[in-house]
Amino acid sequence: MIESNSLAISWCAPIVPSASLAGVPLNIEVDLLECLLLRYLVDRDGRVYRFDQGPDLRLVCGFDEHGNGGYSFSIANDEIVHELKRGMPALSILVRDRRVFAIKVYDFSFPGELAEGFIYKGFLPGAIGLGSLVSDLLSFTTLEFDEAEE
C-alpha cells in the first residue's frame, strides 16, 4: 500500500507513461490523493496550491455520487495568461470510481509569453515535454499526422 508521505507532487517530475505524471501515480485512491494535496495547500480560502518547483495553482473540483469527477488546477494569477487561454487548466487529475484514472498537463501559453515559464516542466525519456514537436514521439509509437500540421 502506498502512503502519502512516500509521494511528492513536483512540477518537474518525469512523465512515466502509464504510471505517473507530476509525481502523482495512476490508480491511487482519492483519499490518499487528498492527504497528499493537503501538503501543498498555501491558501485554504482561495483554494491555492503550490507543488514542488511549481507556480501557484487554483483548484476547482467536483465528484458525482459514484466517485467520478476530478481536480482541475489553473494558474492562480491568471493575469499572466493570455485572455484566449484564461481558464485553461495547467493540470487535471481525472477520477473514476474514487481512483485516479488519468492525469493531464496543458500548455496554457503562447510562445514567448510570460506564462510560458510556468507550464509543466517534466519530461518523457528523450527530453520530450510540453512544447516538443509531435514528431519527437516517433521513437515511442507510430503516429499518423499531416506534416503540414507539424
Helices and strands as residue ranges (DSSP letters): G 4-6, E 20-21, E 24-25, H 30-38, E 41-43, E 48-50, E 56-63, E 69-75, G 78-80, E 91-96, E 99-105, G 114-118, G 134-139
